[in-house]
Amino acid sequence: MNLTGQRKAPDYFGEKQHATVSVPSEIAQNLKVADENAAFKYDESARNIVAQKSVLAYILKSALDEYAAYTVQEITERFIEGKPELRKIAVHQDHPDRKDDSGMMSGDDKIEGKPTADKSQRDGTVYFDIRFIAVLPSDGSRIEILINCEIQNNDTPGYPIPKRGIYYTARMISSQRGTIFKDQEYGKIKKVVSIWLCEDTADARSDTINRYSFTEECLRGAFREEKKDYDLMTVVVLRLGRKGEKSEDNAIRLLSRMFSTNFSYEDKLDALQNEFQISVSREMSEEVQSVCNLSEGVYNKGYDSGVSAGKMKQARTTAYKLQDKGMLCEEIADAVEVDTDTVREWLAEREEMLVK
């Protein structure tokens, strides 16, 4: 302890401490804001790409059995209803939905998000990334399902993705009370689906799709409920990444390439038009260009907030040095300010490289 009662920062590298030049708070704040704005813009462009009905159709075909037998064009034209909502509905019950200032629906195939989020009384409001209504293929009555699609920077954010997905579906169920059903009209509850697209995924988990849903288990007797009366919540996690760029699954391959730094802007447009038969509008072209530009520079690889890729690379390098000093994974994560799962993944990848 020093004279001020503060703990002295440990010298992890065994090197002599040198005086550092302090950065004026205004400059530091401006740099932070620049990082956050760039990360926000990346996320916004990524959502705009995924919110195209043709892209959502690829996702539905891969994620849900109900659409597996239909073509992407059929899903786009017949089963996706209305205009997908982009960052409009609040996730948490005590947070406000985003207000529509114009009072009119957009004429485009998606809803435009605003550059900044409204604030709740306590914290920043968390919105569903993309929400839309889909119609289930059926020979009888019209059946609608509510679908939420989330874009996650990585699949190890410090909590299990399926648990967050289950929370989102639970909120989508409970929010139907008072709008879709009243009092005890539980028979009117619509099925909800939360689909998670994880961009930056380690090779060991890349190119995978996992689905979580309710199933019936008969413990005694032969009676069974109709599936439609309990199959009301589904979570699907698509993990993209480097292996996904060559996946046999069309949705995984499409999304992995769109978010990859290994493909140029021209390559991505060519894939959209010629491989996936998606007509690229001028607006979508601009969003693809934006993703390409930002992913090369400031897009955060592994953080949930705006942090430059350079800082992330430096954190990984420091993590390796601290491991060589004998520090534990949890201690390294605390020192470099990265979640433990990400650090554990870095160290495992390093071990693989050393073995090779």
Backbone torsions as a table, in degrees:
resi	resn	phi	psi	omega
1	MET	NA	142.5	176.8
2	ASN	-95.3	-175.6	-174.4
3	LEU	-66.0	-24.0	-178.7
4	THR	-84.5	-4.2	179.9
5	GLY	86.2	5.4	179.9
6	GLN	-95.2	145.2	179.8
7	ARG	-74.8	134.0	179.2
8	LYS	-72.2	135.2	179.4
9	ALA	-62.4	133.9	-178.5
10	PRO	-67.8	146.6	177.0
11	ASP	-93.3	87.8	-173.1
12	TYR	-63.8	-30.4	-173.1
13	PHE	-98.5	2.7	178.9
14	GLY	68.2	22.4	-177.9
15	GLU	-104.4	159.5	179.6
16	LYS	-69.5	133.4	179.7
17	GLN	-71.5	133.9	178.4
18	HIS	-113.9	150.8	176.3
19	ALA	-65.7	139.7	179.6
20	THR	-110.6	152.7	177.9
21	VAL	-87.3	119.8	-179.2
22	SER	-74.6	139.1	178.5
23	VAL	-90.6	130.1	178.1
24	PRO	-51.5	139.1	-174.6
25	SER	-58.5	-34.8	-179.5
26	GLU	-65.7	-42.1	178.4
27	ILE	-65.6	-45.1	179.6
28	ALA	-60.1	-41.6	179.4
29	GLN	-64.8	-40.6	179.1
30	ASN	-63.7	-39.6	178.2
31	LEU	-65.0	-40.7	179.1
32	LYS	-63.7	-45.0	179.6
33	VAL	-62.2	-39.4	178.9
34	ALA	-62.2	-43.2	177.7
35	ASP	-62.3	-44.6	-177.9
36	GLU	-66.3	-40.5	179.4
37	ASN	-64.3	-40.9	179.9
38	ALA	-66.2	-42.4	178.8
39	ALA	-64.4	-39.7	177.9
40	PHE	-63.0	-43.9	-179.4
41	LYS	-63.7	-39.6	177.0
42	TYR	-59.5	-50.4	-178.7
43	ASP	-59.9	-40.1	179.7
44	GLU	-63.2	-44.4	179.8
45	SER	-66.3	-39.6	178.4
46	ALA	-61.5	-43.1	178.0
47	ARG	-63.3	-40.8	-179.6
48	ASN	-62.5	-34.6	177.6
49	ILE	-69.3	-49.7	-177.8
50	VAL	-65.3	-31.0	-176.3
51	ALA	-72.1	-7.5	174.4
52	GLN	-65.1	134.9	-175.6
53	LYS	-58.1	-36.5	-179.3
54	SER	-66.1	-35.2	177.4
55	VAL	-71.9	-43.0	177.3
56	LEU	-60.6	-33.8	179.3
57	ALA	-63.7	-41.6	176.0
58	TYR	-60.1	-41.2	-178.7
59	ILE	-65.6	-45.0	179.8
60	LEU	-61.9	-40.8	-178.9
61	LYS	-61.6	-37.5	-179.3
62	SER	-83.6	-30.3	-171.0
63	ALA	-90.2	-31.1	-173.0
64	LEU	-124.5	131.0	-178.7
65	ASP	-60.7	-29.8	-176.7
66	GLU	-58.9	-25.2	-176.1
67	TYR	-110.2	0.6	-173.5
68	ALA	-60.4	-32.3	-174.9
69	ALA	-85.7	-3.4	-176.1
70	TYR	-104.7	154.1	177.7
71	THR	-76.7	160.6	178.3
72	VAL	-60.7	-38.1	179.3
73	GLN	-64.9	-41.3	178.0
74	GLU	-63.3	-42.6	179.7
75	ILE	-63.1	-43.1	-179.7
76	THR	-61.1	-46.1	-171.9
77	GLU	-86.2	-29.2	-172.2
78	ARG	-106.1	-30.6	-167.0
79	PHE	-113.7	-19.0	177.5
80	ILE	-92.5	117.9	-172.7
81	GLU	-93.1	143.1	169.7
82	GLY	59.2	-147.6	-177.7
83	LYS	-113.5	121.8	175.7
84	PRO	-55.4	139.3	179.2
85	GLU	-92.4	131.7	-176.0
86	LEU	-112.0	113.0	177.9
87	ARG	46.8	55.8	-177.7
88	LYS	-117.7	-36.3	-175.5
89	ILE	-100.7	128.5	179.7
90	ALA	-72.3	142.3	179.7
91	VAL	-75.8	-51.4	-174.1
92	HIS	-79.4	144.3	-172.8
93	GLN	-62.9	-34.1	-175.4
94	ASP	-92.7	11.7	178.4
95	HIS	-107.8	146.0	-176.6
96	PRO	-80.4	147.1	171.3
97	ASP	-70.9	159.5	177.3
98	ARG	-73.1	134.8	179.7
99	LYS	-81.6	142.7	176.0
100	ASP	-91.0	102.9	-174.9
101	ASP	-64.0	-34.5	-174.8
102	SER	-83.1	-25.7	-177.4
103	GLY	76.7	8.3	-177.8
104	MET	-126.3	151.3	176.8
105	MET	-80.3	146.4	176.4
106	SER	-71.4	148.4	178.9
107	GLY	-88.2	0.1	-178.5
108	ASP	-87.0	178.8	-179.1
109	ASP	-84.2	10.6	176.5
110	LYS	-153.5	166.0	177.9
111	ILE	-96.5	132.0	-178.4
112	GLU	-75.0	134.3	174.2
113	GLY	-86.2	157.5	177.3
114	LYS	-92.7	158.3	-174.9
115	PRO	-69.6	-20.9	179.7
116	THR	-133.0	151.1	-179.3
117	ALA	-92.6	146.0	173.9
118	ASP	-67.8	159.8	-179.3
119	LYS	-109.3	142.4	173.0
120	SER	-87.4	-176.2	-178.5
121	GLN	-66.8	-26.6	-175.8
122	ARG	-112.5	-51.0	-172.6
123	ASP	-131.8	174.4	174.0
124	GLY	-64.1	136.3	-178.8
125	THR	-66.9	135.1	176.3
126	VAL	-101.4	123.4	-178.6
127	TYR	-109.0	152.1	168.3
128	PHE	-64.2	131.8	-179.6
129	ASP	-57.8	-58.9	-177.6
130	ILE	-137.5	131.8	175.5
131	ARG	-133.1	139.0	177.7
132	PHE	-155.9	167.3	179.5
133	ILE	-105.8	134.8	175.1
134	ALA	-123.6	148.7	177.8
135	VAL	-99.5	132.7	178.1
136	LEU	-79.5	135.4	175.4
137	PRO	-62.0	125.4	179.3
138	SER	-157.4	156.0	179.0
139	ASP	-88.8	-14.8	-176.3
140	GLY	-104.9	-126.9	-175.5
141	SER	-71.8	158.9	179.7
142	ARG	-70.0	127.5	-179.5
143	ILE	-124.0	123.1	179.5
144	GLU	-105.6	147.8	170.8
145	ILE	-126.6	148.0	178.9
146	LEU	-99.5	125.9	-173.9
147	ILE	-121.3	134.2	176.0
148	ASN	-117.2	133.2	179.4
149	CYS	-123.2	122.0	-177.8
150	GLU	-115.1	139.5	176.9
151	ILE	-106.3	118.2	-176.5
152	GLN	-111.2	130.8	-179.0
153	ASN	-57.6	-40.2	178.0
154	ASN	-149.2	168.6	-174.7
155	ASP	-99.6	10.4	175.5
156	THR	-130.0	65.8	-175.6
157	PRO	-81.8	3.8	-178.1
158	GLY	109.7	-0.9	176.5
159	TYR	-150.3	158.4	179.6
160	PRO	-71.2	126.7	178.9
161	ILE	-56.9	-43.0	-179.3
162	PRO	-58.7	-35.6	-179.6
163	LYS	-65.4	-41.7	178.2
164	ARG	-66.2	-38.9	178.0
165	GLY	-61.8	-39.1	178.3
166	ILE	-65.3	-39.5	176.9
167	TYR	-61.5	-42.4	-179.9
168	TYR	-63.8	-41.9	178.8
169	THR	-66.7	-37.1	178.1
170	ALA	-62.5	-40.0	177.8
171	ARG	-67.2	-36.3	178.8
172	MET	-68.6	-29.3	175.6
173	ILE	-73.3	-52.2	-174.3
174	SER	-65.2	-30.3	-178.8
175	SER	-71.8	-9.3	177.8
176	GLN	-76.8	-18.3	179.2
177	ARG	-67.4	128.6	179.5
178	GLY	94.7	-15.5	177.8
179	THR	-118.1	-49.5	-179.2
180	ILE	-98.2	-34.3	176.7
181	PHE	-140.2	157.5	178.8
182	LYS	-125.6	152.6	174.7
183	ASP	47.7	-114.2	-175.8
184	GLN	-106.9	28.3	178.9
185	GLU	-84.3	52.7	-174.3
186	TYR	-66.1	-19.0	178.4
187	GLY	-65.8	-16.1	-179.2
188	LYS	-89.3	-3.6	-178.1
189	ILE	-60.4	132.0	178.8
190	LYS	-91.9	147.3	176.6
191	LYS	-64.4	143.9	177.8
192	VAL	-125.0	146.4	-179.4
193	VAL	-134.8	133.1	175.5
194	SER	-118.5	118.5	-176.6
195	ILE	-111.4	127.0	-176.5
196	TRP	-113.0	124.7	-179.9
197	LEU	-107.3	109.0	-176.7
198	CYS	-99.3	112.9	-172.4
199	GLU	-74.1	-62.2	-171.7
200	ASP	-91.5	91.8	-174.3
201	THR	-120.0	137.6	177.7
202	ALA	-61.2	151.5	-176.6
203	ASP	-54.9	-34.4	-177.3
204	ALA	-63.7	-24.4	-178.7
205	ARG	-115.0	-6.7	-178.9
206	SER	-65.5	152.9	177.9
207	ASP	62.3	48.6	177.8
208	THR	-134.2	152.1	175.4
209	ILE	-132.4	124.1	178.5
210	ASN	-121.7	137.5	-177.6
211	ARG	-125.9	138.5	-178.4
212	TYR	-128.0	128.2	-177.2
213	SER	-156.8	169.2	176.9
214	PHE	-76.5	140.0	171.7
215	THR	-132.7	156.7	178.3
216	GLU	-95.2	138.1	177.2
217	GLU	-124.7	114.2	179.5
218	CYS	-81.5	107.8	-179.9
219	LEU	-85.5	-22.5	178.4
220	ARG	-157.8	137.5	177.6
221	GLY	83.0	-178.2	-174.5
222	ALA	-114.6	2.0	-178.6
223	PHE	-70.9	139.8	177.8
224	ARG	-136.5	139.2	173.4
225	GLU	-76.0	158.5	173.3
226	GLU	-68.8	137.9	-175.4
227	LYS	-57.6	-34.7	-177.4
228	LYS	-64.2	-16.5	-177.3
229	ASP	-91.1	-6.3	175.8
230	TYR	-134.2	-16.8	179.5
231	ASP	-82.3	73.4	-171.4
232	LEU	-115.5	-11.2	-178.0
233	MET	-135.7	123.4	179.2
234	THR	-135.7	135.6	174.1
235	VAL	-119.5	131.7	179.0
236	VAL	-126.6	131.8	179.5
237	VAL	-117.5	116.7	175.5
238	LEU	-104.0	118.9	179.1
239	ARG	-101.6	119.7	-174.9
240	LEU	-91.7	-135.6	176.7
241	GLY	104.7	-171.3	-173.0
242	ARG	-62.3	-45.2	178.4
243	LYS	-65.3	-30.1	-179.4
244	GLY	-65.9	-20.9	-179.0
245	GLU	-64.0	-21.1	179.1
246	LYS	-118.7	21.0	-175.8
247	SER	-63.8	151.9	173.5
248	GLU	-80.0	-14.6	176.5
249	ASP	-86.4	126.9	-173.7
250	ASN	-64.0	-41.3	-178.8
251	ALA	-65.9	-44.7	178.6
252	ILE	-61.6	-45.4	-177.9
253	ARG	-65.9	-43.7	179.9
254	LEU	-59.8	-52.6	-175.9
255	LEU	-69.1	-39.2	179.6
256	SER	-60.7	-40.3	179.9
257	ARG	-70.9	-38.1	-179.4
258	MET	-63.8	-33.5	-176.8
259	PHE	-100.4	5.5	-177.2
260	SER	-84.9	148.4	173.0
261	THR	-91.5	-0.9	-179.2
262	ASN	-87.2	-8.1	-178.4
263	PHE	-118.1	136.4	179.5
264	SER	-77.9	169.2	176.1
265	TYR	-56.3	-44.4	-179.7
266	GLU	-65.2	-39.4	178.9
267	ASP	-62.3	-41.3	-177.6
268	LYS	-68.4	-41.5	177.5
269	LEU	-64.3	-40.9	179.4
270	ASP	-62.2	-42.4	179.5
271	ALA	-64.6	-43.5	179.6
272	LEU	-58.8	-46.7	-173.8
273	GLN	-79.4	-44.7	-171.3
274	ASN	-95.6	-33.3	-178.9
275	GLU	-91.3	-39.4	-175.8
276	PHE	-107.1	1.3	176.5
277	GLN	52.5	44.7	177.1
278	ILE	-106.8	122.0	178.0
279	SER	-71.8	121.8	-175.3
280	VAL	-94.8	114.8	176.5
281	SER	-78.1	168.9	177.8
282	ARG	-61.6	-39.6	-179.8
283	GLU	-64.8	-45.0	179.9
284	MET	-65.2	-37.2	177.1
285	SER	-58.7	-40.7	179.6
286	GLU	-67.3	-36.3	178.9
287	GLU	-68.0	-39.4	177.1
288	VAL	-63.2	-42.1	177.6
289	GLN	-61.6	-41.6	179.8
290	SER	-62.7	-44.7	178.7
291	VAL	-61.8	-41.6	179.4
292	CYS	-61.9	-46.2	-177.7
293	ASN	-65.7	-45.8	-174.6
294	LEU	-75.4	-33.0	-179.2
295	SER	-67.6	-25.8	178.4
296	GLU	-74.5	-29.7	-172.2
297	GLY	-108.2	-71.2	-167.9
298	VAL	-112.4	1.2	-179.9
299	TYR	-63.6	131.3	-174.3
300	ASN	-79.0	122.3	177.9
301	LYS	-102.3	89.4	175.1
302	GLY	117.7	-12.5	178.2
303	TYR	-101.2	156.6	175.2
304	ASP	-96.5	0.2	178.1
305	SER	-129.2	176.2	-175.3
306	GLY	-71.9	104.2	176.8
307	VAL	-136.3	136.4	-175.4
308	SER	-68.3	153.4	178.2
309	ALA	-62.3	-32.4	178.9
310	GLY	-63.0	-40.4	178.6
311	LYS	-66.5	-36.0	179.9
312	MET	-67.0	-40.5	178.3
313	LYS	-63.2	-41.3	178.9
314	GLN	-64.3	-39.7	179.0
315	ALA	-62.9	-39.8	178.8
316	ARG	-64.8	-44.5	179.1
317	THR	-60.4	-43.0	178.6
318	THR	-64.1	-38.1	179.4
319	ALA	-60.2	-41.5	178.6
320	TYR	-63.2	-41.3	179.7
321	LYS	-65.5	-39.9	179.8
322	LEU	-68.5	-33.1	175.5
323	GLN	-63.9	-41.5	178.1
324	ASP	-63.1	-25.1	178.0
325	LYS	-82.1	-4.0	177.2
326	GLY	93.7	11.2	-179.4
327	MET	-76.4	148.5	178.5
328	LEU	-77.8	161.4	-177.0
329	CYS	-57.2	-44.2	-178.7
330	GLU	-64.8	-37.5	179.2
331	GLU	-68.1	-38.7	178.5
332	ILE	-64.3	-44.6	-179.7
333	ALA	-59.2	-40.4	179.5
334	ASP	-67.6	-38.1	-177.3
335	ALA	-70.0	-40.1	-177.0
336	VAL	-96.0	-0.9	176.7
337	GLU	60.3	48.9	176.3
338	VAL	-130.2	148.3	-178.5
339	ASP	-64.0	152.0	-173.5
340	THR	-60.5	-39.5	-179.1
341	ASP	-61.6	-40.0	179.4
342	THR	-65.1	-44.2	178.8
343	VAL	-62.8	-42.5	179.7
344	ARG	-60.7	-38.4	178.6
345	GLU	-65.9	-42.8	177.8
346	TRP	-58.7	-46.7	-176.5
347	LEU	-66.3	-36.2	178.0
348	ALA	-66.4	-41.7	178.4
349	GLU	-64.9	-37.3	178.0
350	ARG	-64.8	-40.3	179.5
351	GLU	-61.6	-40.5	178.3
352	GLU	-62.6	-41.5	179.6
353	MET	-65.8	-38.3	-179.5
354	LEU	-67.7	-35.3	178.3
355	VAL	-65.7	-40.6	-179.7
356	LYS	-68.5	NA	NA
